[in-house]
Amino acid sequence: MNDSKNDVKIVAYESQYKEAFKALNEEWIKMFFVMEAGDYKLLDHPEEEILNKEGHIVFALLDGEAVGTCALVKTEDHPLTFELSKMAVSPKAQGKKIGYLLGNALVEKARALNAEKIFLVTNSILVPAIKLYEKLGFIHTPIGHAEYDRADVRMELTFNT
């Protein structure tokens, strides 16, 4: 495998990547936590629960293999709001800035759609992920109600509209 960063390509969801979306996320979630009902809902039905509801999913391909993924889940029409969700990078591909490339691609997608904001929830033990989100421009906000038991951090990126 060539480790050159130039080999990473960000592509939009295609049905051939459906299993990779679930497998990458399951691998990552089970490394730190347990799978929850909300995980299965999105991972088992990405077309119905994300894409058909005006959301987006992207993949990072390394030498043609899906090694990372992330979703932009539409949560509100007015103001247009998305959740950055289901970011996962295979352990074998970490250290190649793939998380940043995925997150940035979806931040730019939300900006192009004239979204007002993107939020995400995560867990405080995931320090590298939190640093990545801060680098993408997200700021910490009160957690409020979160769909996942593991979520104890909420972050938001507001666009200047």
Secondary structure, 3 states (H helix, E strand, C coil): CCCCHHHEEEEECCHHHHHHHHHHHHHHHHHHCCCCHHHHHHHHCHHHHCHHHCCEEEEEEECCEEEEEEEEEEEECCCCEEEEEEEEECHHHCCCCHHHHHHHHHHHHHHHCCCCEEEEEECCCCHHHHHHHHHCCCEEECCCCCCCCCCCEEEEEECCC
